[in-house]
Amino acid sequence: MTLIHTLLPTTLLAQTPPAGGILGNPMIMMGLMIVMFYFLLIRPQQRQRKEQTARIAALQNGDKVVTAAGIHGIVHNVKEHTVMVKVAEGTMIEFDKMAITHVHKKETPATK
């Protein structure tokens, strides 16, 4: 037996630092995964939701819209929770505001 084996208990010799340095620690890797998920998934979804809410809040009569069902129409009347959309001459459908996915603002006449 060598001198080191006789001076140190075997439990101290068996404990070696984890391979891979700081990234070898499972807790640090889990933390990095959570941070990655936040920046790649959660944050962009929150931004899209905020933009959608702003678009819905800015709805006005005459705006061209597309619903979640793919129906194209023109906003006829905006209520508190619903929107009346004109889809054809004499045909209006009432939609929940959250069903509006795309808004194309009505064009204002150019001033010269």
C-alpha positions in Angstrom: 0.0 0.0 0.0 1.2 3.5 -0.8 1.7 6.2 1.7 -1.4 8.1 0.6 -3.6 5.1 1.2 -2.3 4.7 4.7 -2.8 8.3 5.7 -6.2 9.0 4.2 -9.4 7.1 4.8 -10.8 5.3 1.8 -14.0 7.4 1.8 -12.0 10.5 1.0 -10.2 8.8 -1.8 -13.4 7.7 -3.4 -14.8 11.3 -3.5 -13.7 12.9 -6.7 -15.0 16.1 -8.2 -17.7 15.7 -10.9 -16.4 15.4 -14.4 -17.2 18.3 -16.7 -16.6 21.0 -14.2 -19.5 23.4 -13.3 -21.8 22.1 -16.1 -21.6 18.6 -14.7 -23.8 19.6 -11.8 -27.4 18.5 -12.4 -29.0 21.4 -10.5 -27.1 23.9 -12.7 -28.1 22.1 -15.8 -31.8 22.1 -14.7 -31.6 25.8 -14.0 -30.1 26.5 -17.5 -32.9 24.4 -19.1 -35.5 26.5 -17.2 -33.9 29.7 -18.4 -33.8 28.4 -22.0 -37.5 27.5 -21.9 -38.4 30.9 -20.6 -36.5 32.8 -23.4 -37.5 30.4 -26.2 -41.1 29.5 -25.3 -42.7 31.5 -22.6 -41.5 35.0 -23.3 -42.4 35.0 -27.1 -45.9 33.7 -26.2 -46.4 36.5 -23.7 -45.3 39.0 -26.3 -47.7 37.6 -28.9 -50.6 37.6 -26.4 -49.9 41.3 -25.5 -49.8 42.3 -29.2 -53.1 40.4 -29.8 -54.8 42.2 -26.9 -53.6 45.5 -28.2 -55.0 44.8 -31.7 -58.4 43.8 -30.3 -58.5 46.8 -28.1 -57.9 49.1 -31.1 -60.7 47.6 -33.3 -62.7 50.2 -35.1 -65.6 50.2 -37.5 -64.4 49.6 -41.1 -61.3 47.5 -40.1 -60.8 44.4 -42.2 -60.4 41.3 -40.0 -59.8 37.6 -40.2 -61.3 35.3 -37.6 -59.8 32.1 -36.1 -62.2 30.2 -38.4 -60.7 31.9 -41.4 -63.7 34.1 -42.1 -62.8 37.4 -43.7 -65.0 40.4 -43.1 -65.3 44.1 -42.2 -66.0 45.3 -38.6 -69.5 46.8 -38.6 -70.0 47.3 -34.8 -67.7 46.9 -31.8 -69.3 46.0 -28.5 -67.8 45.3 -25.1 -67.0 41.6 -25.6 -68.2 40.9 -29.2 -67.7 42.3 -32.7 -70.3 42.4 -35.5 -68.5 41.5 -38.7 -70.0 42.0 -42.2 -69.0 39.0 -44.3 -71.3 39.7 -47.3 -73.8 42.3 -48.4 -76.6 42.1 -45.8 -74.9 39.3 -43.8 -73.4 40.1 -40.4 -72.0 37.6 -37.9 -71.3 38.3 -34.2 -67.9 37.0 -33.0 -66.2 37.1 -29.7 -63.4 39.6 -29.7 -60.8 36.9 -29.0 -61.8 35.1 -32.2 -60.3 37.9 -34.3 -56.8 36.9 -35.2 -55.7 39.4 -37.9 -56.6 43.1 -38.2 -56.0 45.2 -41.3 -56.7 48.8 -40.4 -59.0 50.7 -42.8 -57.1 53.0 -45.1 -57.4 56.7 -44.3 -57.7 59.0 -47.2 -54.3 60.7 -48.0 -54.2 64.4 -47.4 -52.4 66.6 -49.9 
